[in-house]
Amino acid sequence: MTLRLEHLPPRDAVLFLRHCYSFVNEGWQHAVREALPDQGFETRFREACTLKLSGWVVSQPREMGLGCGLSTASGVLHEVDIVVQHDPVMGMLELKNRPGFPPDKNDVIVFFAKMLDYLSLTPTLLRRDLVPIFMSSFAFDSSGLSACLGLGIHPVAPYLRPLPLLIDNARRMLFEIESGLMLGQSDQEAFDDFCSTLNRLSVTLAETAFNRRFDYLTDTSLAVNTPGELPTRTLGDDLRVLNAECTRLIEVFKAATASRSAN
């Protein structure tokens, strides 16, 4: 089984997405809560970025201007929760820790509109690899997940890896197989099916990525490409199923590796 890489951002972006997923699933579970509306979710994550991401520039709390002193086409500055930069990668994050109110389509669309407002005045942002991320400590509702996929935003939540991270995990598994790791027939077939679905999802969503949806033309102009109408509800269901299967396969590969080592 081969993997198509249409939707895989640069390696630094994948590493940062892994950092986000690790924080939601592990770091935040052991973090000190504060008497704040988000219980300190944003603060703890910013601290984790500062401590663990050597060489990355992390925006300050309540920093406007997209972490770069930029203005907007509307003339109104917006606060994007966290902006991280490691040239050429620029990650832009919306964070939600909202018990009982999972992120929905309106949350996602407002986040998208903020980024578009900055981009509409400064097309040169497209010279960077833009990685918009919506990170939640609780599961997305179906409309929120659909909006993320349709707008090229990477959703991160407990047990919900974004597509590039799933592809990266699959590549690691494929490397183990090509290096001689043996799986049972049913697990090998399941892995092949997993890769096949990943390929399909990657091709379908490729044109939604910011650096493909928007094209830099000049310092004062950009083009917008339309990927067409997508069945984002179904794609969201596929992403959830892929995540569950990825978690299962990771355990399968761990067991197979331990068995190989024992022999």
Phi, psi and omega in degrees: 000129177257159180244132173272147188240029184299332188249015184265115179285179181303159185303319180299324179293320178296318178299320180291320176298323177294322176299317179298313183296320179296321180294315181297319186273335184233301186303313184292331181295335182249007184278153177288128177275148179241162179278063179231160179306323180259011179061019179087016182302311180294318181298313181296322180290320177300318178299318180297322178296315182296321184282325191252346183254081181296130178088355179269145174263127184244130182295157179276162179301139177056028179282130177264174176080022177057031178071006184230009183070029183272159172252186185232164176295329180282343185082001179249124180284146179240145174269115169263128194310307180217137173238128178240145183222132171213093191316128009265010185276137175228111178264133180238122190237137166252130182242136178225128168232091192225084182303132177086349180226081182296153179303132180242186185299324182295320177301315183292317182294322176298317178299315178300317182296323177300312182295320180295325179296319176292315183295327182293335177264335185230077179299340180297346174302334182287355172285348175259165173272105185274130183231089178281134185226132172249113187246126183229142177279354177231159182299147175287150166281170188298324181290322179294317178294319178299316180297319177302311184294318181291334184257007176075026179257134182278115178276134177228127180204173178306124179062020176236099176274142174289161185306315180301327180287323175298317179296319179298318177297318179297321178297320178295319178295317180298322177299319179296319179296316180292341178268006174108002179291130183258134175246158172294161184301317182294321179289325177295319178294321178295321178295319178298318178295320178301313180294322180297317178292322176300315179303313182297316181294321180297315180295318183296321186264358187305316186283355177278343181302142185305317183284358174246329175291323181246136178244132173285127176254301175219180179295346181237011181211149176217163178246148177247123178262140182251116181285355182091171181288133183243147176279069191294331177298313179294320179296324176296319176298317179299319181296319178296316180297318178299321179295317178297318180291325177298315179300318179295315182295326177302317178292322177299314181292323176298316180295317180295322178293319178296320179294320178296319181294322181293332181269000000 
